[in-house]
């Protein structure tokens, strides 16, 4: 696949090769869409990975993230996620939701999940949280949008023109938080069932089990600088394990700069700034380290988070 991409991309300006690229996207689109959800700034919105995170901000928290991968490439992956969660007064129950749109070429996946978490205190300032989530994922492949000449191919997916399926999914997770350490293990997509009453084929995008393990540790270098090393392991059935190693520095609880090293193939640069006491804006830029870097595949990601009310205004944001 890598060889095909490297030969086809230089000819973007040729109409003939553009058609070939569309064919390539149509064949690899489902395979790519099955990959685990990917955000460079995942630790600013762990709810997309772990339902047990619901309520961890001790307030109503809303986050919007948009990722444009391989900007400028026709049909390249785009992902938008809108998440919200809050903690109830007794500080034991959290509720939340994720609305995620994932697109690659003619393939799209729109999912909505409701989230519940229950928190158990393990110390004066530490707790263990268990989470469940369930929702619907509408998957669509719009083959009718392909060039007309492609519809005469022998591929049954192209002949069918449009394929769509609604899938019920549920997942679970566990999350531990203390003043210095946070760690979470989750399977946000643990099982999927077609609304027609059967388990969907593994060839459908976004239906196979996903697994995540992430951790971050806080190191106070001074009264003004906080260092946060961490990692994220991502796994999925029949896919190799993906590893993110990251570190960031938080200055005066206002400015954060960080780096993430993804599976030894990509370097992510991240900048976040608290523009208001309760609002944070983030931007990340991915730098590919393989030979594909010569193709100028630019990946951008923006994040906006707003926390409506802190439990105690004398306490700084938990993030």
GIHUDA-V505088 format. One record per residue. N is the residue number from 1. RES is the residue in one letter. PSI is psi in radians with two decimals (none if undefined). OMEGA is omega as a letter, one per 40 degrees, with the letter a starting at -180 (none if undefined). NEAR is the number of other C-alpha atoms within 8 Angstrom. Layout:
# GIHUDA-V505088
N_RES_PSI_OMEGA_NEAR ; N_RES_PSI_OMEGA_NEAR
This chain:
# GIHUDA-V505088
1_X_-0.74_a_4 ; 2_X_-0.69_i_5 ; 3_X_-0.74_i_6 ; 4_X_-0.80_a_7 ; 5_X_-0.77_a_8 ; 6_X_-0.47_i_9 ; 7_X_-0.53_a_8 ; 8_X_-0.68_a_11 ; 9_X_-0.71_a_9 ; 10_X_-0.26_a_7 ; 11_X_0.48_a_9 ; 12_X_-0.65_a_9 ; 13_X_-0.17_i_6 ; 14_X_2.26_a_7 ; 15_X_-0.73_a_7 ; 16_X_-0.79_a_6 ; 17_X_-0.45_i_11 ; 18_X_-0.67_i_11 ; 19_X_-0.70_i_9 ; 20_X_-0.67_i_9 ; 21_X_-0.70_i_10 ; 22_X_-0.75_i_11 ; 23_X_-0.75_i_9 ; 24_X_-0.82_i_8 ; 25_X_-0.69_a_10 ; 26_X_-0.57_i_10 ; 27_X_-0.63_a_8 ; 28_X_-0.12_a_8 ; 29_X_-0.81_a_12 ; 30_X_-0.72_a_12 ; 31_X_-0.72_i_10 ; 32_X_-0.66_a_9 ; 33_X_-0.36_i_12 ; 34_X_-0.27_a_11 ; 35_X_2.81_a_9 ; 36_X_2.63_i_9 ; 37_X_2.46_a_4 ; 38_X_2.13_i_5 ; 39_X_2.39_i_7 ; 40_X_-0.56_a_9 ; 41_X_0.66_a_10 ; 42_X_-0.56_a_10 ; 43_X_-0.09_i_5 ; 44_X_-0.13_i_6 ; 45_X_1.12_a_9 ; 46_X_-0.19_a_9 ; 47_X_-0.51_i_11 ; 48_X_-0.31_i_11 ; 49_X_-0.55_a_10 ; 50_X_2.00_a_18 ; 51_X_-0.36_i_20 ; 52_X_-0.19_i_16 ; 53_X_-0.25_a_12 ; 54_X_2.18_a_17 ; 55_X_-0.06_a_16 ; 56_X_-0.34_i_9 ; 57_X_0.03_i_13 ; 58_X_0.47_a_10 ; 59_X_3.04_i_14 ; 60_X_2.08_a_13 ; 61_X_2.25_i_12 ; 62_X_2.37_a_11 ; 63_X_2.33_i_13 ; 64_X_2.22_i_11 ; 65_X_2.34_i_11 ; 66_X_2.23_a_11 ; 67_X_2.16_i_12 ; 68_X_1.73_a_12 ; 69_X_2.41_a_11 ; 70_X_0.97_a_10 ; 71_X_2.34_i_10 ; 72_X_-0.20_i_7 ; 73_X_2.21_a_7 ; 74_X_2.19_i_5 ; 75_X_0.22_a_9 ; 76_X_2.78_a_13 ; 77_X_2.43_i_11 ; 78_X_2.37_a_11 ; 79_X_2.30_i_11 ; 80_X_2.28_a_11 ; 81_X_2.30_i_13 ; 82_X_2.12_a_11 ; 83_X_2.62_i_14 ; 84_X_2.55_i_11 ; 85_X_2.78_a_14 ; 86_X_2.83_i_15 ; 87_X_2.43_a_16 ; 88_X_2.92_a_9 ; 89_X_-0.68_a_5 ; 90_X_-0.03_i_5 ; 91_X_0.55_i_9 ; 92_X_-0.48_a_10 ; 93_X_2.31_i_12 ; 94_X_2.54_i_15 ; 95_X_2.58_i_13 ; 96_X_-3.09_i_13 ; 97_X_2.73_i_11 ; 98_X_2.27_i_15 ; 99_X_2.00_a_11 ; 100_X_2.23_i_12 ; 101_X_2.11_a_11 ; 102_X_2.17_a_12 ; 103_X_2.46_i_13 ; 104_X_1.98_a_13 ; 105_X_-2.08_a_13 ; 106_X_0.00_a_13 ; 107_X_2.40_i_13 ; 108_X_2.68_i_12 ; 109_X_2.12_i_14 ; 110_X_2.04_a_11 ; 111_X_2.57_i_12 ; 112_X_2.23_i_11 ; 113_X_2.43_i_11 ; 114_X_2.55_a_11 ; 115_X_2.43_i_14 ; 116_X_2.40_i_14 ; 117_X_2.67_i_16 ; 118_X_2.25_a_11 ; 119_X_2.36_i_12 ; 120_X_2.16_i_8 ; 121_X_2.34_i_9 ; 122_X_-0.04_i_8 ; 123_X_-3.13_a_6 ; 124_X_-0.63_a_5 ; 125_X_0.46_i_8 ; 126_X_2.72_i_11 ; 127_X_2.85_i_12 ; 128_X_2.26_a_12 ; 129_X_2.44_i_13 ; 130_X_2.38_a_13 ; 131_X_2.62_i_16 ; 132_X_2.57_i_13 ; 133_X_2.64_i_13 ; 134_X_2.58_i_11 ; 135_X_-2.97_a_11 ; 136_X_2.53_i_11 ; 137_X_2.03_i_12 ; 138_X_2.07_a_11 ; 139_X_2.33_a_13 ; 140_X_2.41_i_11 ; 141_X_1.97_a_10 ; 142_X_1.31_a_11 ; 143_X_-0.38_a_13 ; 144_X_-0.37_a_8 ; 145_X_-0.12_i_6 ; 146_X_2.81_i_10 ; 147_X_2.39_a_7 ; 148_X_-0.64_a_6 ; 149_X_-0.32_a_5 ; 150_X_-0.26_a_9 ; 151_X_-0.14_i_11 ; 152_X_0.09_i_8 ; 153_X_2.85_a_7 ; 154_X_-0.11_i_6 ; 155_X_2.10_a_6 ; 156_X_-0.49_i_6 ; 157_X_-0.63_i_9 ; 158_X_-0.68_i_14 ; 159_X_-0.65_a_11 ; 160_X_-0.26_i_8 ; 161_X_-0.95_a_10 ; 162_X_2.32_i_11 ; 163_X_2.26_i_10 ; 164_X_2.68_a_8 ; 165_X_2.41_i_9 ; 166_X_2.25_a_10 ; 167_X_2.31_i_14 ; 168_X_2.30_a_12 ; 169_X_2.60_i_14 ; 170_X_2.75_a_13 ; 171_X_3.12_a_14 ; 172_X_2.96_i_16 ; 173_X_2.89_i_15 ; 174_X_2.52_a_14 ; 175_X_2.30_i_14 ; 176_X_2.39_i_12 ; 177_X_2.31_i_11 ; 178_X_3.06_a_9 ; 179_X_-0.49_a_7 ; 180_X_-0.54_a_8 ; 181_X_2.45_i_11 ; 182_X_2.44_a_11 ; 183_X_2.43_a_11 ; 184_X_2.50_i_13 ; 185_X_2.26_a_12 ; 186_X_2.79_i_14 ; 187_X_1.43_a_14 ; 188_X_-0.47_i_16 ; 189_X_1.60_a_14 ; 190_X_-0.58_a_12 ; 191_X_2.53_i_10 ; 192_X_2.45_i_13 ; 193_X_2.21_i_11 ; 194_X_2.56_i_12 ; 195_X_-0.20_i_9 ; 196_X_-0.09_i_4 ; 197_X_0.16_i_6 ; 198_X_2.81_i_7 ; 199_X_2.18_a_7 ; 200_X_2.67_i_10 ; 201_X_2.60_i_5 ; 202_X_-0.17_i_7 ; 203_X_-0.25_i_6 ; 204_X_2.49_a_9 ; 205_X_2.56_i_13 ; 206_X_0.42_a_9 ; 207_X_-0.21_a_13 ; 208_X_2.70_a_13 ; 209_X_2.41_i_11 ; 210_X_2.51_a_13 ; 211_X_2.41_a_12 ; 212_X_2.44_i_14 ; 213_X_2.06_i_11 ; 214_X_2.71_i_11 ; 215_X_2.58_i_11 ; 216_X_2.57_a_11 ; 217_X_2.34_a_10 ; 218_X_2.25_i_11 ; 219_X_2.05_i_8 ; 220_X_1.86_i_8 ; 221_X_-0.54_i_8 ; 222_X_-3.02_i_6 ; 223_X_-0.20_a_7 ; 224_X_-0.30_a_8 ; 225_X_2.27_i_11 ; 226_X_2.27_a_13 ; 227_X_2.37_a_12 ; 228_X_1.58_i_12 ; 229_X_2.68_i_11 ; 230_X_3.13_i_11 ; 231_X_2.82_i_11 ; 232_X_2.20_i_11 ; 233_X_2.27_a_11 ; 234_X_2.25_a_12 ; 235_X_2.67_i_12 ; 236_X_2.64_a_13 ; 237_X_2.23_i_7 ; 238_X_0.30_i_4 ; 239_X_2.57_i_7 ; 240_X_2.69_i_6 ; 241_X_2.37_i_8 ; 242_X_2.46_a_9 ; 243_X_2.24_i_10 ; 244_X_2.16_i_11 ; 245_X_2.21_a_11 ; 246_X_2.75_i_11 ; 247_X_2.45_i_11 ; 248_X_2.76_i_11 ; 249_X_2.23_i_11 ; 250_X_2.13_a_13 ; 251_X_2.11_i_10 ; 252_X_0.50_i_8 ; 253_X_0.38_a_8 ; 254_X_-0.87_a_9 ; 255_X_2.28_i_11 ; 256_X_2.30_i_13 ; 257_X_2.40_a_11 ; 258_X_2.91_i_11 ; 259_X_2.54_i_11 ; 260_X_2.38_a_13 ; 261_X_1.87_a_12 ; 262_X_1.97_i_12 ; 263_X_0.56_i_8 ; 264_X_0.38_a_6 ; 265_X_-0.39_a_9 ; 266_X_2.42_i_12 ; 267_X_2.15_a_12 ; 268_X_2.25_i_13 ; 269_X_2.35_a_12 ; 270_X_2.35_i_15 ; 271_X_2.26_i_11 ; 272_X_2.51_i_11 ; 273_X_2.43_i_10 ; 274_X_1.74_a_12 ; 275_X_-0.44_i_8 ; 276_X_2.83_a_6 ; 277_X_-0.50_a_5 ; 278_X_0.18_a_10 ; 279_X_2.34_a_11 ; 280_X_2.41_i_12 ; 281_X_2.41_a_12 ; 282_X_2.63_i_12 ; 283_X_2.42_i_11 ; 284_X_2.62_i_13 ; 285_X_2.18_a_11 ; 286_X_2.30_i_11 ; 287_X_1.92_i_11 ; 288_X_2.47_a_10 ; 289_X_-0.14_i_10 ; 290_X_-3.10_a_7 ; 291_X_-0.24_i_5 ; 292_X_-0.26_i_10 ; 293_X_-0.51_a_10 ; 294_X_-0.26_a_6 ; 295_X_0.04_i_7 ; 296_X_0.84_i_6 ; 297_X_1.77_a_13 ; 298_X_2.29_i_11 ; 299_X_2.16_a_12 ; 300_X_2.57_i_12 ; 301_X_2.28_i_13 ; 302_X_2.61_a_11 ; 303_X_2.40_i_12 ; 304_X_2.18_a_11 ; 305_X_2.36_i_11 ; 306_X_2.19_i_10 ; 307_X_2.05_a_12 ; 308_X_-0.70_a_8 ; 309_X_2.22_i_7 ; 310_X_2.65_i_10 ; 311_X_-0.62_a_7 ; 312_X_2.04_a_5 ; 313_X_-0.17_i_6 ; 314_X_-0.06_i_4 ; 315_X_2.33_i_7 ; 316_X_2.81_i_5 ; 317_X_2.39_i_7 ; 318_X_-0.22_i_5 ; 319_X_none_none_4
